Amino acid sequence: MPGSSVTKTIVDKTVTRRRACNDCGAHWTTDERPRKGTLSVAITRPLLATNSPVSLESESQPNHRAKKKTENGPGQIAPGKAANSQTHESKYSELFAECWKLYGRKEEKEEGYSQWRAATKLVGTERELRDLVVAALSWQAPAWAADNWKFAVYFHRYLKRKKYRDERPSLQSIPRAADDRLAKSTDKKLAEFRAAAEHAATADEIAALRASRG
């Protein structure tokens, strides 16, 4: 200890030193005992409030616990919390997120992802399921979007019902000639109905109708 005078006494492998500060004149003693190849020092300071020996070894140990609590600094996220946050953000797969973005209904996402994983097992791989859903939505989505998706089921029901395997309806065009004939036939029948409605029955027609009914 710099700046102190020392008197040394050895008793049964214990070294007792009498120390005095050259600056302030304070006096204290230290007991030094060997312990497992190291030197353990107990120090007594009359100027302290307690007379219990104070170990220099304990004073020299850094406060690791306090350092651990403060090393992150204010406003910083502990590594464990950061990992949990990243896990929460990335719990949905990229391929699911791609299909979820295409689908117009955004309710019950948790159930949607749960059903997505179940459907993946049925299809084979997640990429195959993605391809099926994207191909089906290419013609399903425009029809649902026309009504603002109000007639579309939730995404988890879409997967559970295997709507991604629906066949695209074929559009059969009617020949123009057949269409014209149908229109003319309809117009002719409507003209007959209008003429019958405007016709007033004669007395002979009424008598014939009554006779037919017996």
LINMOFEN-V981225 format. One record per residue. N is the residue number from 1. RES is the residue in one letter. PHI is phi in whole degrees, 0 to 359 (999 if undefined). OMEGA is omega in degrees with one decimal (none if undefined). Layout:
n/res/phi/omega
N/RES/PHI/OMEGA
N/RES/PHI/OMEGA
This chain:
n/res/phi/omega
1/M/999/-176.7
2/P/293/175.6
3/G/80/179.9
4/S/227/175.4
5/S/264/-172.2
6/V/228/165.5
7/T/242/-170.0
8/K/243/175.9
9/T/227/-179.9
10/I/246/177.7
11/V/228/176.7
12/D/50/177.9
13/K/65/177.0
14/T/256/-179.6
15/V/260/177.0
16/T/254/-179.0
17/R/242/174.6
18/R/261/-173.8
19/R/241/176.9
20/A/217/-179.9
21/C/281/179.8
22/N/289/-176.8
23/D/272/-174.4
24/C/253/178.0
25/G/84/179.7
26/A/291/179.6
27/H/241/174.6
28/W/201/-179.9
29/T/235/175.3
30/T/230/174.0
31/D/248/-177.3
32/E/247/-179.0
33/R/234/175.8
34/P/288/179.6
35/R/217/177.8
36/K/52/175.5
37/G/83/178.1
38/T/241/-177.7
39/L/254/177.0
40/S/259/-175.6
41/V/242/172.7
42/A/250/-175.3
43/I/239/177.0
44/T/246/-178.1
45/R/237/179.9
46/P/299/-177.5
47/L/285/179.2
48/L/285/-179.4
49/A/291/-179.3
50/T/253/178.0
51/N/264/-179.2
52/S/289/176.9
53/P/297/179.1
54/V/249/-178.3
55/S/280/175.6
56/L/295/-179.7
57/E/297/-179.6
58/S/290/179.9
59/E/290/-176.2
60/S/278/-179.0
61/Q/286/178.7
62/P/290/179.7
63/N/276/-176.0
64/H/295/-178.5
65/R/297/179.2
66/A/295/179.6
67/K/295/-179.2
68/K/296/-178.6
69/K/287/-171.8
70/T/254/-172.8
71/E/293/179.1
72/N/285/178.8
73/G/81/179.9
74/P/292/176.2
75/G/82/179.8
76/Q/263/-179.2
77/I/266/177.8
78/A/297/-177.6
79/P/305/-179.8
80/G/297/179.6
81/K/292/178.3
82/A/297/179.3
83/A/295/178.4
84/N/297/179.4
85/S/295/179.1
86/Q/294/178.8
87/T/296/-179.8
88/H/295/-177.5
89/E/288/-173.6
90/S/253/-177.3
91/K/284/175.3
92/Y/264/179.9
93/S/289/-178.7
94/E/295/-178.4
95/L/291/174.7
96/F/296/-179.7
97/A/300/178.7
98/E/296/179.7
99/C/288/178.3
100/W/298/179.1
101/K/293/-179.9
102/L/286/-174.5
103/Y/279/-172.6
104/G/281/178.6
105/R/268/-174.8
106/K/246/-179.9
107/E/273/170.9
108/E/55/-178.3
109/K/292/179.0
110/E/301/178.7
111/E/295/178.0
112/G/298/-179.4
113/Y/289/177.1
114/S/298/178.9
115/Q/289/176.6
116/W/299/179.5
117/R/293/177.5
118/A/293/179.3
119/A/292/178.4
120/T/299/179.2
121/K/294/-179.8
122/L/286/-176.3
123/V/282/-178.6
124/G/136/178.6
125/T/226/-179.6
126/E/293/180.0
127/R/292/177.5
128/E/296/177.9
129/L/295/178.0
130/R/302/-178.5
131/D/296/179.5
132/L/295/-178.2
133/V/294/-178.8
134/V/297/-180.0
135/A/295/-179.9
136/A/292/-178.4
137/L/291/179.3
138/S/299/176.4
139/W/247/178.1
140/Q/280/-174.2
141/A/300/-179.8
142/P/300/179.5
143/A/293/179.4
144/W/287/-178.7
145/A/294/179.6
146/A/298/177.6
147/D/252/177.3
148/N/61/175.2
149/W/64/-176.5
150/K/287/178.2
151/F/260/178.2
152/A/270/178.9
153/V/281/174.6
154/Y/297/-173.2
155/F/297/-179.4
156/H/292/176.0
157/R/286/175.1
158/Y/303/-179.9
159/L/288/-178.1
160/K/296/179.3
161/R/275/179.6
162/K/55/178.9
163/K/295/178.5
164/Y/289/176.8
165/R/259/177.8
166/D/299/177.1
167/E/273/179.4
168/R/290/-178.2
169/P/295/178.7
170/S/274/179.9
171/L/263/-179.9
172/Q/265/-179.6
173/S/280/178.9
174/I/272/178.4
175/P/303/-177.4
176/R/299/-179.6
177/A/295/179.2
178/A/294/178.5
179/D/297/179.2
180/D/295/179.5
181/R/297/179.2
182/L/294/179.5
183/A/294/-179.9
184/K/293/178.8
185/S/296/179.0
186/T/294/179.1
187/D/298/-179.9
188/K/296/-179.5
189/K/293/178.3
190/L/296/178.0
191/A/296/178.0
192/E/296/179.2
193/F/296/179.7
194/R/295/179.8
195/A/295/179.5
196/A/295/-179.5
197/A/290/-178.2
198/E/275/-176.1
199/H/283/176.7
200/A/264/-177.3
201/A/292/176.9
202/T/275/179.9
203/A/296/179.3
204/D/295/179.5
205/E/292/178.3
206/I/292/179.8
207/A/294/178.2
208/A/294/179.2
209/L/294/179.2
210/R/293/179.9
211/A/294/-179.8
212/S/291/-179.5
213/R/272/173.7
214/G/81/none
